[in-house]
Amino acid sequence: MMNGKIRVLIVDDSALMRRVIQNILVQDPDIEVAGVAKDGMEALKKAKELEPDVITMDVEMPVMDGLSCIEQLLKHRRYGIIMVSSFTRDKTAATIRALELGAFDFVTKSSNIFEMSSMDKQNEIVEKVKLAYRTLKNNQPFDINRRKVEKEGFEAGGTLPEMKYVVALGISTGGPRALSEILPEFPADLPAPVVIVQHMPPGFTASLAARLNEISRLYVKEAEDGEELKAGYAYIAPGDYHLTFSDEGGKLKFRLLKTPPVGGLRPNVDVMMESLSETGFPSIIGVIMTGMGSDGSKGLALLKQKKNAFVIAQDENTSVIFGMPRSAIDNGVVDKTVPLHEIPACIMNVMGVHR
């Protein structure tokens, strides 16, 4: 960081959007806009010349798009990359892939320039630039060459595994990359559903579920209201809905709620885990992973108190942000703290599953 400031390169094919983002960033005394680029090819050249710390990256650009640019950039050094993405289906899917490749986070792009210049959006962009810079040291290498896997055909007449446990997992910043590392490690006959609250806006959770389904032996999907939980599945809370449960005749079903956000979050991890603690299902494994803040700690405490749940936290070295795991550890509800790559084995050991 030169002159004590975070150096940012802005990459976008729209001159107006480049100007809007630049105007936002230059207002902060800790940030310096090192340069701008109109496409991925120019971004590669400017990154080499200017050595920025953080790069804001448009998804869709001529000459070279954002995904191709990220793959090239990260071959040479680490950057804090923040995607700037609109809500179209293709772009949400590309954004999820960018996060898996190594982008730190994303901000949503509005077609309305006045919304992009709102105080909330300005604060979000500045905060994410600063977080991306601070967490560069924890930017762990990931396998970016996951291949699609063949499912084992439970849906085609096979027998689903018996549901002996429920794995309740809360995650936020850094989540798509972390989930792409751990979900492929579970066998198709896992005797549990994995229920995931990932802090993410609506639209993006569907793309996240679709991508994770491609690379996992589990079936990964967004949870649906009234749907019965099944072993061998991973369910992601849809953006903008709280994920809760009903217990009907010994069958667990999802209830999606539009009740007010909790702590500014919907979905909220505490809401999911508290609801699970109130069901009759006895065997719960709680998992808290990378993310900012303390969401999940209260819910895990209730799972521990009411269900004697076994609780696993991701360790600091492999967390992009250690806020959520640290809060749970400090609250004394965590049984085991492990690196990211050890989480699947830890879960399966608790279940007595041997691969």
NORCORGI-V969750 format. One record per backbone hydrogen bond with DSSP energy under -1.0 kcal/mol. NH is the residue of the N-H (numbers start at 1). CO is the residue of the C=O. Records with the same first field share a line. If there is no record, write none. Layout:
BEGIN
NH: CO / CO
END
This chain:
BEGIN
5: 2
6: 30
8: 32
9: 54
10: 35
11: 56
12: 37
18: 14
19: 15
20: 16
21: 17
22: 18
23: 19
24: 20
25: 21
26: 22
28: 25
31: 28
32: 6
34: 8
35: 8
37: 10
40: 64
43: 39
44: 40
45: 41
46: 42
47: 43
48: 44
49: 45
50: 46
51: 47
53: 7
54: 7
55: 80
56: 9
57: 82
58: 11
64: 62
66: 59
69: 65
70: 66
71: 67
72: 68
73: 69
74: 70
76: 73
77: 73
80: 53
82: 55
83: 105
84: 57
85: 107
92: 88
93: 89
94: 90
95: 91
96: 92
97: 93
98: 94
99: 95
100: 96
101: 97
102: 98
103: 98
104: 81
105: 81
107: 83
109: 85
116: 112
117: 113
118: 115
122: 118
123: 119
124: 120
125: 121
126: 122
127: 123
128: 124
129: 125
130: 126
131: 127
132: 128
133: 129
134: 130
135: 131
136: 133
138: 135
139: 136
140: 138
149: 214
158: 153
164: 162 / 191
165: 191
166: 283
167: 193
168: 285
169: 195
170: 287
171: 197
172: 290
175: 172
178: 174
179: 175
180: 176
182: 178
183: 179
185: 182
186: 183
190: 187
192: 190
194: 233
195: 167
196: 235
197: 169
199: 171
207: 203
208: 204
209: 205
210: 206
211: 207
212: 208
213: 209
214: 210
219: 232
221: 234
223: 236
226: 254
227: 224
229: 252
232: 192
234: 219
235: 194
236: 221
237: 196
240: 266
241: 238
242: 257
244: 255
246: 253
248: 251
251: 248
253: 246
254: 227
255: 244
257: 242
262: 265
265: 262
272: 268
273: 269
274: 270
275: 271
276: 272
277: 273
279: 276
285: 166
286: 310
287: 168
288: 312
289: 170
291: 321
297: 294
300: 296
301: 297
302: 298
303: 299
304: 300
305: 301
306: 302
307: 303
308: 304
309: 303
310: 284
312: 286
313: 336
314: 288
315: 338
324: 291
326: 322
327: 323
328: 324
329: 325
330: 326
331: 327
332: 329
333: 328
335: 311
336: 311
338: 313
342: 339
343: 340
346: 342
347: 343
348: 344
349: 345
350: 346
351: 347
352: 348
353: 348
END
